[in-house]
Amino acid sequence: MKLRTLGVAVLGAVGLATVPACQKQEAPPAAPVAQAPAPAPAPKVEAPAPVPAAPVTGGGTVQGTVAFKGAVPAPAAVKPSDDPACDGMALKNQSLLVTDSKLANALVRVRGLVPHSHPTQPALIDQQKCTYTPRVQGVTAGQQVFIKNSDGTLHNARALNGTKTVFNVAQPPNAKAVPRPLPADAEVIRLKCDIHPWMAAWVVVNPNPYFATSGTDGAFSIEHLPAGTYTLEAWHETLGTKTAEVTVKEGETVTASFVFSAEDAKGTASGGVK
């Protein structure tokens, strides 16, 4: 009887001892942490839709061809590049391109000031397969010029006005087009790449937007030229210039032609105008 009473007493004591322990482990629940409200999403800004330029109408058209007479000098070979980004580049010098006696890359322009209202969209010079595209183009004075690198390799675009460097911009691989201003007194700008020395391009600055570059068939077309009598000039990077007079009538087409030869290259400074 004493042993039973003693066991009950021991169990009771143990039970009482465990109650504080259990109460100590059960900590009160932590107060919820207040979270800062999420920032409101920034309003989406839509790029403005491009406004189409009003079509140019009126005036007349000058069409014609630029030809090359006589034997065509053999183009110098260009050493293939080890740069894989240059695969597909031309392996012959591209300064004189003649096909079936027709001369490409001659810039035909109207000389002098001519009233005009043409939109002056930015001109673009791209670098593809380690080649400037286009090689020759005209721009109106004050028109923006953008330079782009579509190659997966480094280029630099050095612009020269005569022998003076106008700008020299690095062009990282696959770089977006960047604008570069041309000096107000520039007439012929030459572009080169110091990394790939065979690369060359020409920008001819004109006071009016009436110009065109001859294609591989030698053809050119200048449209919407106001009626009047004008001096046309055909410019080529190694052959110099030729001129012709034309009279344009409203709504009509007049033809003009220019003929160069290997003799024109004699006495013409490389890249200059006679």
GUPAKE-564468 format. One line per field, with one value per residue (C-alpha): residue number from 1; residue in three letters; x negated, y, z negated. Coordinates in steps of 0.25 Angstrom, whole numbers, plus 5000, padded with zeros to 4 digits. Last residue first. Layout:
N
panu <- (NUM ...)
selum <- (ALA ...)
east <- (X ...)
north <- (Y ...)
up <- (Z ...)
END
This chain:
274
panu <- (274 273 272 271 270 269 268 267 266 265 264 263 262 261 260 259 258 257 256 255 254 253 252 251 250 249 248 247 246 245 244 243 242 241 240 239 238 237 236 235 234 233 232 231 230 229 228 227 226 225 224 223 222 221 220 219 218 217 216 215 214 213 212 211 210 209 208 207 206 205 204 203 202 201 200 199 198 197 196 195 194 193 192 191 190 189 188 187 186 185 184 183 182 181 180 179 178 177 176 175 174 173 172 171 170 169 168 167 166 165 164 163 162 161 160 159 158 157 156 155 154 153 152 151 150 149 148 147 146 145 144 143 142 141 140 139 138 137 136 135 134 133 132 131 130 129 128 127 126 125 124 123 122 121 120 119 118 117 116 115 114 113 112 111 110 109 108 107 106 105 104 103 102 101 100 99 98 97 96 95 94 93 92 91 90 89 88 87 86 85 84 83 82 81 80 79 78 77 76 75 74 73 72 71 70 69 68 67 66 65 64 63 62 61 60 59 58 57 56 55 54 53 52 51 50 49 48 47 46 45 44 43 42 41 40 39 38 37 36 35 34 33 32 31 30 29 28 27 26 25 24 23 22 21 20 19 18 17 16 15 14 13 12 11 10 9 8 7 6 5 4 3 2 1)
selum <- (LYS VAL GLY GLY SER ALA THR GLY LYS ALA ASP GLU ALA SER PHE VAL PHE SER ALA THR VAL THR GLU GLY GLU LYS VAL THR VAL GLU ALA THR LYS THR GLY LEU THR GLU HIS TRP ALA GLU LEU THR TYR THR GLY ALA PRO LEU HIS GLU ILE SER PHE ALA GLY ASP THR GLY SER THR ALA PHE TYR PRO ASN PRO ASN VAL VAL VAL TRP ALA ALA MET TRP PRO HIS ILE ASP CYS LYS LEU ARG ILE VAL GLU ALA ASP ALA PRO LEU PRO ARG PRO VAL ALA LYS ALA ASN PRO PRO GLN ALA VAL ASN PHE VAL THR LYS THR GLY ASN LEU ALA ARG ALA ASN HIS LEU THR GLY ASP SER ASN LYS ILE PHE VAL GLN GLN GLY ALA THR VAL GLY GLN VAL ARG PRO THR TYR THR CYS LYS GLN GLN ASP ILE LEU ALA PRO GLN THR PRO HIS SER HIS PRO VAL LEU GLY ARG VAL ARG VAL LEU ALA ASN ALA LEU LYS SER ASP THR VAL LEU LEU SER GLN ASN LYS LEU ALA MET GLY ASP CYS ALA PRO ASP ASP SER PRO LYS VAL ALA ALA PRO ALA PRO VAL ALA GLY LYS PHE ALA VAL THR GLY GLN VAL THR GLY GLY GLY THR VAL PRO ALA ALA PRO VAL PRO ALA PRO ALA GLU VAL LYS PRO ALA PRO ALA PRO ALA PRO ALA GLN ALA VAL PRO ALA ALA PRO PRO ALA GLU GLN LYS GLN CYS ALA PRO VAL THR ALA LEU GLY VAL ALA GLY LEU VAL ALA VAL GLY LEU THR ARG LEU LYS MET)
east <- (4841 4849 4841 4841 4828 4823 4828 4816 4819 4832 4840 4831 4837 4850 4863 4876 4888 4902 4915 4929 4941 4955 4967 4977 4972 4961 4946 4935 4921 4907 4896 4884 4873 4865 4853 4849 4845 4856 4867 4875 4886 4890 4903 4904 4918 4929 4943 4955 4955 4948 4958 4949 4934 4932 4919 4914 4900 4905 4898 4905 4903 4904 4915 4916 4926 4927 4921 4908 4900 4891 4885 4882 4872 4869 4856 4852 4839 4832 4839 4835 4833 4847 4849 4860 4857 4865 4868 4874 4871 4872 4883 4876 4883 4890 4890 4902 4901 4906 4906 4894 4893 4879 4873 4872 4861 4863 4853 4858 4855 4841 4834 4827 4838 4850 4848 4857 4851 4861 4856 4859 4860 4866 4879 4883 4896 4888 4896 4893 4904 4903 4913 4916 4910 4906 4914 4907 4902 4897 4885 4880 4894 4891 4877 4871 4865 4876 4887 4884 4896 4896 4910 4915 4925 4939 4938 4952 4952 4957 4948 4943 4931 4917 4905 4901 4911 4905 4900 4892 4884 4885 4886 4881 4886 4877 4883 4881 4871 4868 4856 4853 4857 4843 4844 4846 4860 4865 4872 4866 4862 4868 4859 4847 4835 4837 4835 4824 4830 4826 4824 4835 4831 4832 4845 4841 4849 4861 4869 4883 4892 4907 4919 4932 4936 4950 4959 4966 4978 4980 4973 4981 4984 4975 4982 4983 4976 4985 4980 4973 4983 4980 4984 4988 4979 4985 4989 4979 4982 4987 4977 4979 4984 4978 4988 4987 4979 4988 4986 4975 4980 4966 4968 4982 4977 4966 4975 4984 4974 4970 4985 4986 4973 4978 4991 4984 4975 4987 4995 4983 4981 4996 4994 4982 4989 5000)
north <- (5265 5260 5252 5238 5235 5248 5249 5251 5239 5233 5240 5232 5219 5224 5231 5233 5241 5241 5249 5247 5256 5251 5260 5264 5278 5281 5279 5285 5277 5281 5271 5269 5259 5257 5250 5235 5229 5232 5235 5248 5250 5265 5271 5285 5290 5297 5298 5290 5285 5272 5262 5250 5247 5233 5226 5214 5209 5194 5191 5203 5218 5226 5237 5252 5263 5265 5279 5286 5273 5265 5252 5241 5231 5217 5209 5195 5190 5194 5185 5189 5204 5204 5215 5226 5237 5250 5258 5272 5276 5291 5289 5277 5264 5259 5245 5237 5223 5210 5199 5190 5176 5175 5188 5200 5210 5224 5233 5246 5258 5253 5263 5258 5262 5261 5248 5239 5228 5217 5206 5191 5180 5167 5160 5169 5177 5190 5203 5217 5228 5241 5252 5262 5276 5277 5267 5253 5245 5231 5222 5209 5205 5197 5197 5184 5175 5164 5175 5189 5198 5213 5219 5233 5239 5244 5257 5260 5267 5281 5287 5300 5297 5302 5298 5285 5274 5261 5248 5239 5228 5215 5206 5208 5201 5195 5181 5182 5192 5193 5202 5204 5190 5184 5169 5158 5163 5159 5146 5142 5155 5151 5139 5148 5142 5152 5149 5158 5167 5166 5179 5181 5179 5192 5193 5194 5205 5213 5213 5217 5225 5223 5232 5238 5252 5253 5265 5273 5269 5260 5256 5247 5253 5246 5235 5239 5228 5223 5229 5219 5214 5217 5207 5213 5209 5197 5202 5199 5187 5191 5190 5177 5178 5167 5158 5157 5145 5134 5133 5123 5109 5103 5110 5104 5090 5092 5098 5086 5075 5077 5075 5062 5057 5061 5054 5041 5041 5043 5031 5023 5026 5022 5009 5006 5009 5000)
up <- (5447 5435 5424 5419 5425 5432 5446 5456 5464 5459 5471 5481 5476 5482 5478 5486 5480 5485 5483 5486 5484 5478 5478 5467 5467 5476 5473 5481 5480 5480 5479 5470 5467 5455 5449 5453 5440 5430 5441 5442 5453 5454 5459 5462 5462 5471 5465 5460 5446 5444 5440 5443 5445 5452 5454 5463 5464 5464 5451 5445 5446 5434 5434 5431 5429 5414 5414 5409 5411 5402 5409 5399 5403 5398 5396 5389 5394 5382 5372 5358 5363 5369 5379 5382 5393 5392 5404 5403 5389 5385 5375 5368 5368 5355 5350 5346 5340 5346 5337 5335 5339 5335 5329 5339 5334 5339 5346 5350 5360 5362 5372 5384 5394 5385 5378 5370 5362 5359 5350 5351 5340 5344 5345 5357 5358 5354 5356 5360 5360 5368 5365 5377 5375 5390 5397 5398 5410 5410 5414 5408 5403 5394 5388 5389 5378 5381 5378 5373 5374 5379 5376 5381 5372 5378 5385 5389 5403 5403 5414 5420 5427 5423 5432 5439 5442 5439 5445 5436 5443 5436 5448 5462 5474 5485 5483 5468 5463 5448 5445 5430 5426 5424 5426 5415 5412 5398 5397 5383 5376 5363 5363 5361 5369 5380 5394 5401 5411 5425 5433 5444 5459 5466 5475 5490 5497 5494 5481 5480 5471 5475 5476 5469 5465 5461 5460 5449 5441 5429 5417 5408 5394 5384 5376 5361 5353 5341 5328 5319 5308 5294 5284 5271 5260 5252 5238 5227 5219 5205 5194 5186 5171 5163 5156 5141 5137 5130 5115 5111 5108 5102 5088 5086 5089 5079 5069 5070 5069 5055 5050 5058 5051 5038 5040 5045 5032 5023 5030 5029 5014 5011 5018 5010 4997 5000)
END
